[in-house]
Amino acid sequence: MTRFHRFTTHTLRTLFGLLFIFAGLNHIFGFWEPPAPHTNAGRAFIAGLGASGFIMPLLGVLFTYAGVALIAHRMTALALLLLAAPVVVIFGFHFVTEGEAFGPHIFVLASYLWLAWEERAAWSALFSADGKKPTPTGASPFTPAF
């Protein structure tokens, strides 16, 4: 891996983590009001999430944890695994429901895919079909400390 590639991955992981820390704390404390959705379907979706009473605070805790884990570069594979479904929903909401072809959802999805590809070795045990422990190729974030 080249120096530029490591720098790019580190910068992307930090920015992605900061984005989710901001979003998570905003879900919990509500200090910034995001723009209202443009479509009726988008407004209904956001109203449904808010009316549930627990989805927004739950997402806030999840986003904050994942963001801190990404910035600290600890349990990065777990943080990305926890963010998989929300990233797909963010992309789907903006692309399908709101009909936006270009926007921040493209950055979120592209960043997620880049970081997930970089952590592919840590996920090998999850996707092993035979259930055998894969041969370790390097340090895994799931290796016990003692």
N, C-alpha and C positions, 0 to 999 in steps of 0.2 A: 504494500500500500504506500503510495507516494505521500510526501509531506502535504501537498495541496489537498489530496483526498482526505487525509486525517483532519486537516484544518476545516475543510468544508463540512465534513460530518459533525465535528465538534460544534461548529457555529450553528449548523442547522438544528442539532439536538438542543442547544441552548435556546435558540429562538423559539423552537417548537415547545419547549418546556415553559418558557416565559409566557407564551400565548395561552397555554392551558392553565398556568397559575393565575393569570389575569382573569380568564373566563371562569375558573372555579371560584375564586374569591368574589367575583361579580355575581355568580349564582347564589352564593351564600349571603353576601351583604347588600347586593343591589345598588352599588354606587354609580353605575353607568347604565343608562337605558339604551339598549341597541335599537337600531331603526326598526320601525314596524314593518311586518311583511307586506308585500305588494298585492298578493292574491288572497281570495277568500279561503282557499285551502290552507295557505300558510298561516293566516290568522287563526283559523280553527285548530290547526296543529299546535301552535304555540299556546293558545288558550287552554287546550286540553292538557298540555304538560303543566302549565301553571295551576290549573284547577285541581290537579291530582294532589297537590300539597306536599308531595315528598320527592317527586322526580327532580325538580330544580336543586334542592339542597343536596340530594344524593349525587347528582352530577357535579355539583360544586366540590364535594369532598373527593370524588373520584378524579376530577380534573386537577385539583390542587395536589393530591398525592402523586399522580402521574407526572405532573409538571416538575415537582421537586425531585422525584426519582430520576427524571430525564436530565435535569441540570446537574444533579449530584453524580450522575453516571453510575448509580447503584440500582440493581434490579431493573435495568432498562428493558429487558425482554418482557418482564411482567407488566411494566408500565405501558408498553406498546400493546400488549395483549389486552389490557383493560381498556385501552383507547380504540381498539379495532371497531367495535360496534358504533360508538359515538362518531368516529370519523366517517364511517359509511353513511350514517344518518345526516351528518352535516352536509356531506357532498350531495346526497339524495335530496335533501330539503331544498338546497339552493339550485341544484341543476334541474330536478324534476318538478318540484312543487312551485318554486319561484320562477323557473324558466330562465335562469341566468347561465349563459354559456361560459362567461369568464368572470372571475371574482376571487375572493379569498379562499373559497372552497377548493379551487384548483391547487393553491399553495398548500393547504392543509393535507389534501390527499397525496400530492406529490412528495411532500416532506415525510408523511407517514410511510409511504412505500419505500422511500430511500432508507429511512431509519430501520424499517422492518427487514429490508434486504441486508443491511449491515449486521443485524442481530440474528441472522438465519441459523448460525451454528448453535446458538443457545436454545433454539426451538426444535432441534433435530429429534429430541426425545418425544416431543408432543406428536410428531408426525411420523414416527417409526411404526410401520405396519405390523411388524412381528413382535413388538413389545420388548425387544432386547435393548439393553443399554448400549447406545452408540459408542464407538471408540472416541475418547476425548481428543480433540484437535487443539485445544488450548484452554485457557482458564474460562470457566463458566461462571456467570453470576449466581448460579444455584449451587455451587460447590460449598459444602459446609466449612465453616471457619475453624472447626476443631476436629 
